[in-house]
């Protein structure tokens, strides 16, 4: 019902302002490309590894993409403020398309990883620039409503991605998985080129190359330490983290002095922007907690099949998509603070419910907890993005929007490390002769689960339940921090009120 209402509103927008509607549709298409890519590739990766061999590089196929994306996002944001959104979106999407085309011809996993690095660099422009363009062409009040369209794209991609990956493997070759997005990207860029116009005021522009030279290796070192800390020696992980932290400190000190900084440090003097970026980071952590471990909870602990796991993930995404749209409506009528508090309470409640039922079972309560957690993600994510975009003018919106996306990506990397460590610690004592992870894999496979003796199965299930309970309670604590951030937001601030005027004379549409 909510999705059909969102679709109906989108059709109404297309009829009322067709040119602007076409730009919105094109931006949503590019967002869909970025959103569906990860879920689809996850589905086909086992087949790719089997075809190319080199399982030792498996994790780097995903880590390389995420690392390159995180490093490039803040750079794109500044370039968009200097040269316009359209040029940067075209450059990033063009690189993504070229890298995707090359990835389909990979003959080894190292070659695929190299292509994934280029894909990540290109993808770093897609989400920030598409959401920034949407922020440019809509007023603060309209952005809250349009966020529902973006949420619908994310919800659809979470369902379509795995299904599309399975369909490709059934009727085509794995190479096609890297090519299906290319026609969509070409059409979307064509529509933006036709219907969207930017007038960039002529002025002397300085690119902060030294800032980029400081930022890229520093962020790369920290991200690598986070994503590969479990496989690297402890001394190497610590060295990378220390080097990255020192590099960031030098970068911040330098950016405060440069005339045209790559990352405007002064942005975070605004309370809403600082809270929005911190909130995006915390939500990134939470996205790698409950959503990532729900399938393992259902299959390893409850002994259910992948169908129920898929249904639980779909319930969570339904809560996210539904409440992202509703969050926009609530923001207009209440405030950023109120919606964030409501969303945070939903996050706390959803994670706590899952933690409470992890030992007791109960499909109904588990689905309710998943839906409630998704509801909280939808409400809070929309608040942080819209509040940040509304708090700056055109000249800084690209950097501010990119800061939110960077916070989310960095939070995902941190969350993957944090929750992975909690899981590994929880399973470390399962069996002295075999790894806990190996035994958990056996509980997920119905045939291997049936062959296990009852004592071993009970011990593995108990250890897995304890580990998942720790993960859910940690997520609950992080959700409490999101609530604290919500309480720190200015009272009464909402789209069109209590924010910097955002009328944009530089981004124009050719209206009929």
Secondary structure as GFF3:
##gff-version 3
##sequence-region A 1 512
A	DSSP	alpha_helix	2	16	.	.	.	ID=ss1
A	DSSP	alpha_helix	18	52	.	.	.	ID=ss2
A	DSSP	three_ten_helix	55	57	.	.	.	ID=ss3
A	DSSP	alpha_helix	58	83	.	.	.	ID=ss4
A	DSSP	alpha_helix	85	103	.	.	.	ID=ss5
A	DSSP	alpha_helix	109	137	.	.	.	ID=ss6
A	DSSP	alpha_helix	140	171	.	.	.	ID=ss7
A	DSSP	three_ten_helix	174	178	.	.	.	ID=ss8
A	DSSP	alpha_helix	180	195	.	.	.	ID=ss9
A	DSSP	beta_strand	196	198	.	.	.	ID=ss10
A	DSSP	alpha_helix	209	228	.	.	.	ID=ss11
A	DSSP	alpha_helix	234	255	.	.	.	ID=ss12
A	DSSP	three_ten_helix	265	269	.	.	.	ID=ss13
A	DSSP	alpha_helix	271	287	.	.	.	ID=ss14
A	DSSP	alpha_helix	290	296	.	.	.	ID=ss15
A	DSSP	pi_helix	297	301	.	.	.	ID=ss16
A	DSSP	alpha_helix	306	333	.	.	.	ID=ss17
A	DSSP	alpha_helix	336	357	.	.	.	ID=ss18
A	DSSP	alpha_helix	363	390	.	.	.	ID=ss19
A	DSSP	alpha_helix	394	427	.	.	.	ID=ss20
A	DSSP	alpha_helix	436	444	.	.	.	ID=ss21
A	DSSP	alpha_helix	446	451	.	.	.	ID=ss22
A	DSSP	alpha_helix	454	488	.	.	.	ID=ss23
A	DSSP	beta_strand	507	509	.	.	.	ID=ss24
###
